[in-house]
Amino acid sequence: MSLHTRLATPVEQKGFMTGYLDALALVERLHRLFLDVIKDEFERVNVLEINAVQALLLFNIGENEVTAGELKTRGYYQGSNVSYNLKKLVEMGYMHHQRCEIDRRSVRVRLTQKGRDIRNIVGDLFERHAEGLQGKGVLGMDGIDQITTSLRRVERYWTDQIRYIY
């Protein structure tokens, strides 16, 4: 420990803990609200057969061809049941699927035109939001950079906790 390093006092530690718990609750609420915003957009354009998680999955896949495992490792899908949603998206005609030539257990998926149409709806929604946030002065480039940097630091810390806990 250097001469200039000082340990946080119990009062400071309690204040940080309160702030940390508030931030965690906010992230959780924002995620649920984010899915509600996507759901509302699909209700507005009268696309009712797809849910927000599935729409977001299609958006994140984009022009890529991926396996279910890659969806999780690339961070495209945060849900617990990726196989179920992929199966439903294939059944509804939003995705093509094909068994991998090398590993027959693995299935590669890519969007159909119907899936690309959904991706475009989500992309247009996000574009409107970005313009609105900037245009109304809610958040500028510096603000979005600070938020992103801070969230990436937390992500890195949590990832390290998972990797090195055992």
C-alpha positions as CSV (number, residue, x, y, z in Angstrom):
1,M,0.0,0.0,0.0
2,S,1.4,3.4,-0.9
3,L,1.6,6.4,1.4
4,H,-1.2,8.1,-0.4
5,T,-3.6,5.1,-0.3
6,R,-6.3,5.4,2.3
7,L,-8.8,2.8,3.4
8,A,-12.5,3.8,3.2
9,T,-14.1,4.5,6.5
10,P,-17.1,2.4,7.6
11,V,-19.4,5.3,6.7
12,E,-17.9,5.6,3.2
13,Q,-18.2,1.8,2.8
14,K,-21.8,1.9,3.8
15,G,-22.5,4.8,1.4
16,F,-20.8,2.9,-1.4
17,M,-22.8,-0.3,-0.6
18,T,-26.0,1.7,-0.7
19,G,-25.0,3.3,-4.1
20,Y,-24.0,-0.2,-5.4
21,L,-27.4,-1.7,-4.5
22,D,-29.2,1.3,-6.0
23,A,-27.2,0.8,-9.3
24,L,-28.0,-2.9,-9.4
25,A,-31.7,-2.3,-8.9
26,L,-31.6,0.4,-11.6
27,V,-29.8,-2.0,-14.1
28,E,-32.5,-4.6,-13.4
29,R,-35.4,-2.2,-13.8
30,L,-33.8,-0.7,-17.0
31,H,-33.5,-4.2,-18.5
32,R,-37.2,-5.0,-17.9
33,L,-38.2,-1.5,-19.2
34,F,-36.0,-2.1,-22.2
35,L,-37.9,-5.3,-23.0
36,D,-41.2,-3.5,-22.5
37,V,-40.2,-0.7,-24.9
38,I,-39.4,-3.3,-27.6
39,K,-42.7,-5.1,-26.8
40,D,-44.6,-1.9,-27.2
41,E,-43.0,-1.1,-30.5
42,F,-44.1,-4.5,-31.9
43,E,-47.6,-3.9,-30.6
44,R,-47.5,-0.5,-32.3
45,V,-46.6,-2.1,-35.7
46,N,-49.0,-4.9,-35.1
47,V,-46.4,-7.7,-35.0
48,L,-47.8,-9.8,-32.1
49,E,-46.4,-13.3,-32.7
50,I,-42.9,-12.5,-31.5
51,N,-41.8,-11.4,-28.0
52,A,-39.2,-8.8,-27.1
53,V,-36.5,-11.4,-26.2
54,Q,-36.9,-13.1,-29.6
55,A,-36.8,-9.7,-31.4
56,L,-33.7,-8.7,-29.6
57,L,-32.1,-12.1,-30.4
58,L,-32.9,-11.5,-34.1
59,F,-31.4,-8.0,-33.9
60,N,-28.2,-9.2,-32.3
61,I,-27.7,-12.0,-34.8
62,G,-27.9,-9.6,-37.7
63,E,-26.2,-10.9,-40.8
64,N,-24.2,-13.5,-38.9
65,E,-24.6,-17.3,-39.1
66,V,-24.1,-18.7,-35.6
67,T,-24.6,-21.7,-33.3
68,A,-26.6,-21.5,-30.1
69,G,-23.4,-21.7,-28.1
70,E,-21.9,-18.8,-30.0
71,L,-25.0,-16.7,-29.2
72,K,-24.2,-16.9,-25.5
73,T,-20.4,-16.5,-25.8
74,R,-20.7,-13.5,-28.1
75,G,-23.2,-11.9,-25.7
76,Y,-26.1,-11.9,-28.2
77,Y,-28.4,-13.7,-25.9
78,Q,-28.8,-13.3,-22.2
79,G,-31.8,-15.5,-21.6
80,S,-31.9,-18.9,-20.0
81,N,-33.5,-20.9,-22.7
82,V,-31.8,-20.1,-26.0
83,S,-32.7,-23.4,-27.6
84,Y,-36.5,-22.9,-27.0
85,N,-36.4,-19.4,-28.6
86,L,-34.3,-20.6,-31.5
87,K,-36.8,-23.4,-32.1
88,K,-39.8,-21.0,-32.0
89,L,-38.1,-18.6,-34.3
90,V,-37.3,-21.3,-36.9
91,E,-40.9,-22.6,-36.6
92,M,-42.3,-19.1,-37.2
93,G,-40.1,-18.6,-40.2
94,Y,-37.8,-15.9,-38.8
95,M,-34.7,-18.1,-39.0
96,H,-33.1,-20.8,-41.1
97,H,-31.3,-23.7,-39.4
98,Q,-28.9,-26.2,-40.7
99,R,-26.9,-29.0,-39.0
100,C,-23.2,-28.3,-38.9
101,E,-21.3,-30.6,-41.4
102,I,-18.4,-31.3,-38.9
103,D,-20.3,-31.6,-35.6
104,R,-23.8,-33.0,-36.4
105,R,-25.0,-32.1,-32.8
106,S,-24.4,-28.4,-33.6
107,V,-27.0,-26.3,-35.5
108,R,-26.1,-23.1,-37.3
109,V,-28.8,-20.4,-37.6
110,R,-29.3,-17.3,-39.8
111,L,-32.1,-14.9,-40.4
112,T,-34.7,-15.3,-43.1
113,Q,-36.1,-12.2,-44.8
114,K,-38.9,-12.2,-42.2
115,G,-36.2,-12.2,-39.5
116,R,-34.3,-9.4,-41.2
117,D,-37.6,-7.4,-41.3
118,I,-37.8,-7.8,-37.5
119,R,-34.2,-6.8,-37.1
120,N,-34.9,-3.6,-39.1
121,I,-37.9,-2.7,-36.9
122,V,-35.7,-3.0,-33.8
123,G,-32.8,-1.1,-35.5
124,D,-35.2,1.7,-36.4
125,L,-36.5,1.9,-32.8
126,F,-32.9,2.1,-31.5
127,E,-32.0,4.8,-34.0
128,R,-35.0,6.9,-33.0
129,H,-34.1,6.5,-29.3
130,A,-30.5,7.5,-30.0
131,E,-31.6,10.6,-31.8
132,G,-34.2,11.4,-29.1
133,L,-31.7,11.0,-26.3
134,Q,-29.2,13.3,-28.0
135,G,-31.7,15.7,-29.5
136,K,-33.5,16.3,-26.2
137,G,-30.3,16.7,-24.3
138,V,-30.9,13.6,-22.1
139,L,-27.5,12.1,-22.9
140,G,-24.6,13.3,-25.1
141,M,-21.6,11.5,-26.4
142,D,-19.6,12.1,-23.2
143,G,-22.4,10.7,-21.1
144,I,-22.9,7.6,-23.2
145,D,-19.1,7.0,-23.1
146,Q,-19.0,7.3,-19.3
147,I,-21.9,5.0,-18.9
148,T,-20.4,2.4,-21.3
149,T,-17.0,2.6,-19.7
150,S,-18.4,2.2,-16.2
151,L,-20.6,-0.8,-17.2
152,R,-17.7,-2.5,-18.9
153,R,-15.6,-2.2,-15.8
154,V,-18.4,-3.8,-13.7
155,E,-18.8,-6.5,-16.4
156,R,-15.1,-7.2,-16.2
157,Y,-15.1,-7.3,-12.4
158,W,-18.1,-9.7,-12.3
159,T,-16.5,-11.9,-15.0
160,D,-13.3,-12.1,-13.0
161,Q,-15.3,-13.0,-9.9
162,I,-16.9,-16.0,-11.8
163,R,-13.6,-17.1,-13.2
164,Y,-11.4,-16.8,-10.1
165,I,-13.8,-17.7,-7.3
166,Y,-13.0,-21.4,-7.3
